[in-house]
């Protein structure tokens, strides 16, 4: 008997801040077994994969300063727990991406402790000041670049003194980090989200637009990619390059599979807030063409609305649920691999400081129940209706809209893989674009406003019928499409 084919994939990924998601052992901290127990919920969303924030040992709650690259943070479980999560995810056709934090280590890492001795080989694994170094220099992230070590020497830490940067000019560092990636691929991981991908060589404020720093970054990531492909030819790498100009992202296509599309995240949220098309289709058509030119004709974008470093979408939209629903529809009708931040599908709110945008997942109407993480209290005023329990039961909920939109991507391959062509509309409150791949060709139209709008279909756009609609009341008569407020239509 032939093995059954995997179901059509939506291409959507779901970011989980591990500590906040689901607690399997009652200590208040979300953990790996907790995620395993909630895989059926994750599967019910229709996503193709999950991205786990760092699960390695770390002295901090967030984990972005690692002390052991081949270990599991004991607060989250064991390597055996992780292998079980991988097995159960793969049974459900869910891929698992690990957060790979290799721009810097923790200052508690044994490598850095050894490096404090100038005679130890690990000394050259980090970036130390030389005579003439400007110890007052500002880092690429805006803080002090240089930090004083207990031995009196100064080292580079782009983010903080607790996160000393590794020296990627040292072949031993490059080999060690490829070995780390290979270790996790052999456990069964499908790929990596690469933290601070632009900062491997982009250390000082003066490096931010340096072509030399960029070329060295790209050379390293190409070497890394080749090293991992030798272990798993299908490894998938998505880089965090936090730049707002699409032209700053394009060069990474090829060295990596894709990078997060920070410019489109800003543009989507701004367009929703202003209820106007701020040139989204035109901008994306330009960006995607540039990506394809760099990546041999392939397109693999990673659009998103927000992540664990940004205020939650619902807070940016001032709690406006109609705007939140529209933002979801915009994101999930773009080609590539959209990323959703856990709780976004419920409309969870959260504003800075960082801890408050990484709060416990809201599973229950009452706010308490089995598995609820309580590593911190909630800061937002979300009510009982913002919970999995409440939204599961309501067919019109945001949660069920996310499921519907993600389901569209499984049905219509052009929504995942299509080439995008902007369809200019005279009405600034409408956004329309064509998506076409080998299997399908669809016209996507969004009404960004609070009033009914109509779009006369251009003569060169041959449309047969309304295939999918986010809300009832969309009509197509004599070449004119009418959309209720905030509605999205997919036309065949």
C-alpha positions in Angstrom: 0.0 0.0 0.0 1.4 3.4 -1.0 2.1 5.9 1.8 -0.5 8.6 1.9 0.7 12.0 0.7 1.2 14.8 3.2 -1.7 17.2 3.1 -1.4 20.4 1.2 0.6 22.8 3.4 -0.4 26.3 4.2 3.2 27.4 4.5 2.3 29.3 7.7 4.6 29.3 10.8 3.6 29.9 14.4 6.1 31.5 16.8 6.0 30.2 20.4 7.6 32.0 23.3 8.2 28.7 25.1 8.0 30.0 28.7 4.5 31.5 28.1 2.7 28.8 26.1 1.7 25.7 28.2 3.0 24.3 31.4 3.0 20.5 31.7 4.3 20.1 35.3 2.6 22.9 37.3 5.7 25.0 38.0 4.2 28.0 36.1 6.7 27.8 33.3 5.7 26.8 29.8 7.8 23.8 28.6 8.5 21.4 25.8 6.0 18.7 27.0 3.4 21.5 27.2 3.9 22.3 23.6 3.7 18.6 22.7 0.3 18.4 24.6 -1.0 21.4 22.6 0.1 20.2 19.1 -3.5 19.3 18.2 -4.5 22.9 18.9 -1.5 24.1 16.8 -2.5 21.6 14.0 -6.1 22.9 14.2 -4.9 26.3 13.1 -3.6 24.8 9.9 0.0 25.9 10.3 2.9 24.1 8.6 5.5 24.7 11.3 6.4 26.2 14.6 9.3 28.4 15.6 10.4 28.0 19.2 12.2 30.9 20.9 15.5 29.7 22.5 15.4 26.4 24.4 19.1 26.2 25.3 20.4 26.8 28.8 20.6 30.5 29.6 20.7 32.7 32.7 17.9 34.9 31.4 14.1 34.4 31.2 14.2 35.1 27.4 17.1 32.8 26.5 18.9 35.0 24.0 22.2 34.6 25.9 23.2 30.9 25.7 25.5 29.0 28.0 25.4 25.5 26.2 24.5 25.2 22.5 23.9 21.5 22.7 21.8 21.4 25.9 18.2 22.0 26.8 17.2 24.6 29.4 16.1 22.4 32.4 13.2 24.7 33.0 11.8 23.6 29.6 12.6 19.8 30.0 15.2 17.4 28.6 16.6 16.4 25.2 14.3 13.4 25.4 11.3 15.7 25.8 12.5 17.7 22.8 12.9 14.6 20.7 9.4 13.5 21.6 8.1 17.0 20.6 9.8 16.6 17.2 8.4 13.1 16.7 4.8 14.2 17.6 5.1 17.4 15.5 6.3 15.4 12.5 3.5 12.9 12.8 1.1 15.9 12.3 3.2 17.3 9.4 4.3 20.2 11.5 7.9 21.3 11.0 10.0 22.6 13.9 12.4 25.6 13.7 14.8 26.3 16.5 16.0 29.8 17.4 19.7 29.8 16.7 21.5 32.6 18.7 25.0 32.5 17.4 26.0 36.2 17.0 27.0 36.2 20.7 27.1 33.9 23.7 26.3 34.5 27.3 29.1 36.0 29.4 28.5 32.9 31.6 29.3 30.5 28.7 32.4 28.3 29.5 34.0 29.7 26.2 33.9 33.3 27.5 35.1 32.3 31.0 38.0 30.5 29.4 38.6 33.5 27.0 39.3 35.8 30.0 42.8 34.1 30.0 44.7 35.7 27.1 46.7 32.5 26.8 43.6 30.3 26.3 42.7 29.4 22.7 39.2 30.6 23.4 40.5 34.2 23.9 40.4 34.6 20.1 36.8 33.4 20.0 35.7 36.9 21.0 36.4 40.4 19.8 38.8 42.3 22.1 39.9 45.9 22.0 43.3 46.7 20.4 45.5 49.7 20.9 43.6 52.6 19.2 40.1 51.0 19.6 37.5 53.7 20.3 36.1 52.4 23.6 33.4 55.1 23.5 32.0 53.7 20.2 28.2 53.2 19.9 27.1 49.7 18.8 24.9 48.9 15.8 22.0 48.6 18.2 22.5 52.0 19.8 24.2 51.1 23.2 27.8 51.1 24.2 29.8 48.7 21.9 32.7 47.9 24.3 32.4 46.4 27.8 35.0 45.9 30.4 35.7 42.2 31.3 36.8 41.0 34.8 40.4 40.7 33.4 40.4 44.5 32.7 40.2 44.0 28.9 37.4 45.4 26.7 35.3 43.2 24.4 32.5 43.9 21.9 28.9 43.2 23.0 26.5 44.6 20.4 23.4 44.0 22.5 24.7 44.2 26.2 27.8 43.3 28.2 26.1 40.0 29.2 26.2 39.0 25.5 29.8 39.1 24.2 30.0 38.9 20.4 31.8 35.9 18.8 34.7 36.5 16.5 33.7 35.0 13.1 37.1 35.8 11.6 38.3 32.8 13.7 37.8 29.5 11.7 37.4 27.6 15.0 34.2 29.7 15.8 32.8 29.1 12.3 33.4 25.4 12.6 31.9 25.2 16.1 28.7 26.9 15.0 28.2 24.7 11.9 28.7 21.7 14.2 26.0 23.1 16.6 23.6 23.4 13.7 24.5 19.9 12.5 23.9 18.5 16.0 20.3 19.8 16.1 19.6 18.7 12.5 20.6 15.2 13.5 18.0 15.4 16.4 15.4 16.0 13.7 15.0 19.8 13.6 13.8 21.1 10.3 15.5 24.5 10.3 16.5 27.6 12.2 15.4 31.1 12.8 18.7 33.0 12.9 18.8 35.6 15.5 20.5 39.0 14.7 21.6 37.7 11.3 22.9 41.1 10.2 25.1 41.6 13.3 27.7 38.9 12.7 29.9 41.6 11.3 27.7 44.6 11.8 29.0 45.6 15.3 29.4 49.3 15.4 27.1 52.1 14.3 29.6 52.9 11.6 29.1 49.3 10.2 25.4 49.6 9.7 25.6 50.5 6.0 29.1 49.2 5.4 29.3 47.1 2.2 32.3 45.3 3.7 30.3 44.2 6.8 27.4 43.1 4.5 29.7 41.0 2.3 31.4 39.4 5.3 27.9 38.6 6.7 26.8 37.0 3.4 30.0 35.0 3.1 29.5 33.6 6.6 25.8 32.7 6.1 26.6 31.0 2.7 29.3 28.9 4.4 26.9 28.1 7.2 24.1 27.1 4.8 26.4 24.9 2.8 27.7 23.2 6.0 24.1 22.4 7.2 23.0 21.3 3.7 25.7 18.6 3.9 23.7 17.2 6.9 20.2 17.9 5.7 19.7 19.1 2.1 16.2 20.4 2.9 17.3 22.6 5.9 15.3 25.8 6.0 17.0 29.1 7.2 15.1 32.3 8.0 17.1 35.3 9.1 16.3 38.2 11.4 17.5 41.2 9.4 15.7 44.1 11.2 15.9 46.7 8.4 13.1 48.8 7.0 14.3 49.1 3.4 13.5 46.1 1.2 16.8 46.7 -0.6 18.7 45.9 2.6 17.0 42.4 2.8 17.4 41.3 -0.8 21.2 40.5 -0.6 20.4 37.8 2.0 18.3 35.8 -0.5 20.4 32.8 -1.5 22.8 32.9 1.4 19.7 32.1 3.5 16.3 30.8 2.3 14.5 33.9 3.4 14.5 36.8 5.9 11.6 38.3 7.9 9.9 41.0 5.9 10.1 43.9 8.4 9.2 46.6 5.9 5.9 44.9 5.0 5.0 44.3 8.6 5.2 48.1 9.2 3.3 48.8 6.0 0.5 46.4 6.7 -0.2 47.8 10.2 0.1 51.4 9.0 -2.3 50.7 6.1 -4.8 49.1 8.4 -4.6 51.9 11.0 -5.1 54.6 8.3 -7.6 52.5 6.3 -5.6 53.4 3.1 -3.5 51.5 0.6 0.0 52.9 1.2 1.4 51.3 -2.0 1.4 47.7 -0.6 0.9 45.9 -3.9 3.4 48.1 -5.8 6.0 47.7 -3.1 5.6 44.0 -2.9 5.8 43.5 -6.6 9.1 45.4 -6.6 10.4 43.5 -3.6 9.4 40.0 -4.8 11.0 40.7 -8.2 14.2 41.7 -6.5 14.1 38.6 -4.3 13.7 36.3 -7.3 16.5 38.0 -9.2 18.8 37.2 -6.2 17.6 33.7 -5.5 17.5 32.1 -9.0 13.9 32.7 -9.7 12.6 31.3 -6.4 10.5 33.3 -3.9 10.5 32.6 -0.3 9.3 35.6 1.7 8.6 35.6 5.5 5.9 38.2 6.1 4.6 38.8 9.6 2.7 41.4 11.7 4.7 41.4 15.0 7.0 39.1 17.0 8.4 38.8 20.5 10.3 42.0 20.2 7.4 44.2 19.2 4.2 45.5 20.8 1.4 43.1 19.9 -0.7 43.9 16.8 -3.9 44.3 18.7 -2.3 46.9 20.9 -0.8 48.7 17.9 -4.4 48.8 16.5 -5.8 50.2 19.8 -7.9 47.1 20.4 -9.9 47.6 17.2 -11.1 44.1 16.3 -12.3 45.0 12.8 -8.8 46.3 12.1 -7.2 43.2 13.6 -9.3 40.9 11.4 -8.3 43.0 8.3 -4.6 42.8 9.3 -4.9 39.0 9.5 -6.5 38.8 6.1 -3.8 41.0 4.6 -1.0 38.9 6.1 -2.5 35.5 5.2 -3.1 36.3 1.5 0.5 37.1 0.8 2.8 34.5 -0.8 5.7 32.9 1.1 5.7 31.7 4.7 3.7 34.1 6.9 4.6 34.0 10.6 2.0 34.4 13.4 3.0 35.2 17.0 1.3 33.0 19.6 -1.9 34.6 20.9 -2.2 36.9 17.9 -4.9 34.6 16.6 -6.9 35.4 19.7 -6.3 39.2 19.6 -4.1 39.2 22.8 -2.8 42.7 23.6 0.6 43.6 25.0 2.8 46.7 25.1 6.4 47.1 26.2 8.4 46.4 28.3 9.4 43.1 26.6 8.1 40.9 29.4 4.6 42.3 28.8 4.5 41.2 25.1 5.5 37.7 26.1 2.7 36.9 28.5 1.0 33.6 29.2 -1.2 32.2 26.4 -4.8 32.8 27.3 -6.4 29.3 27.2 -9.4 29.8 29.5 -12.3 32.2 29.9 -11.7 32.4 33.6 -8.0 33.1 33.1 -6.9 30.1 35.0 -6.9 26.3 34.4 -4.7 23.3 33.8 -1.4 24.1 32.0 -1.7 27.9 32.2 1.7 29.4 32.4 2.0 32.0 35.2 5.7 32.9 35.0 4.3 36.5 35.2 1.0 38.2 35.7 -0.9 39.6 32.8 -0.5 43.4 32.2 -3.2 43.8 29.5 -6.9 44.2 30.1 -8.0 41.4 27.8 -11.3 40.0 29.0 -12.7 36.4 29.1 -13.7 36.6 25.4 -10.0 36.8 24.4 -9.3 33.1 25.1 -9.1 29.9 23.2 -12.0 28.5 25.2 -14.3 31.4 24.3 -13.2 31.7 20.7 -13.3 28.0 19.9 -17.1 28.2 20.6 -17.7 31.2 18.4 -17.8 30.5 14.7 -17.3 34.3 14.0 -14.3 34.7 16.3 -10.8 35.9 15.3 -9.4 32.5 16.0 -11.8 30.9 13.6 -11.1 33.6 11.0 -7.4 32.7 11.3 -8.2 29.1 10.7 -10.3 30.0 7.7 -7.7 32.2 6.1 -4.9 29.6 6.7 -7.3 27.0 5.2 -7.5 29.2 2.0 -3.8 28.8 1.6 -4.1 25.0 1.6 -6.8 25.2 -1.0 -5.3 27.7 -3.4 -1.6 27.2 -4.2 -1.2 30.7 -5.7 -1.8 32.2 -2.3 1.4 30.4 -1.1 3.5 30.3 -4.2 2.1 32.8 -6.7 3.9 35.6 -8.5 2.3 38.9 -7.4 1.2 41.5 -9.8 -0.2 44.8 -8.5 -3.7 45.7 -9.8 -3.9 49.5 -9.4 -7.2 50.8 -8.1 -8.3 54.4 -8.3 -9.9 54.1 -4.9 -7.2 54.6 -2.2 -9.2 52.4 0.2 -8.9 49.3 -1.9 -5.9 47.0 -2.4 -5.9 44.5 -5.3 -3.3 42.1 -6.6 -3.1 39.1 -8.9 -1.3 35.9 -7.7 -0.4 33.3 -10.3 1.5 30.0 -10.1 1.4 26.9 -12.4 -1.8 25.6 -10.8 -3.9 28.6 -10.2 -4.5 32.3 -10.8 -6.5 34.5 -8.4 -7.3 38.1 -7.9 -7.1 39.2 -4.2 -9.1 42.3 -3.2 -9.2 44.0 0.2 -11.5 46.8 1.3 -9.4 48.7 3.9 -12.2 51.0 4.9 -15.3 51.1 7.1 -17.6 51.7 4.2 -18.8 49.5 1.3 -16.5 49.9 -1.7 -16.7 48.7 -5.3 -13.9 47.9 -7.8 -14.6 48.0 -11.5 -12.5 45.0 -12.7 -9.9 46.0 -15.3 -10.6 44.6 -18.8 -7.4 42.6 -18.8 -8.4 40.8 -15.6 -10.6 37.9 -16.5 -12.5 36.7 -13.5 -15.1 33.9 -13.4 -16.4 34.0 -9.9 -15.9 34.9 -6.2 -14.0 31.8 -4.9 -13.5 32.8 -1.2 -14.8 35.6 1.0 -13.9 36.7 4.5 -17.4 37.9 5.2 -20.8 37.5 3.6 -22.2 40.2 1.3 -19.5 40.3 -1.4 -21.1 40.6 -4.9 -19.8 40.4 -8.5 -22.1 41.8 -11.1 -21.3 43.1 -14.6 -17.6 43.4 -14.0 -18.0 45.3 -10.7 -17.0 43.8 -7.4 -18.7 45.2 -4.3 -17.1 44.6 -0.9 -18.6 45.4 2.6 -16.4 47.2 5.1 -13.0 45.5 5.8 -13.9 42.5 3.5 -11.5 40.4 1.6 -12.4 38.5 -1.6 -10.5 35.9 -3.6 -11.7 35.7 -7.2 -10.9 33.0 -9.7 
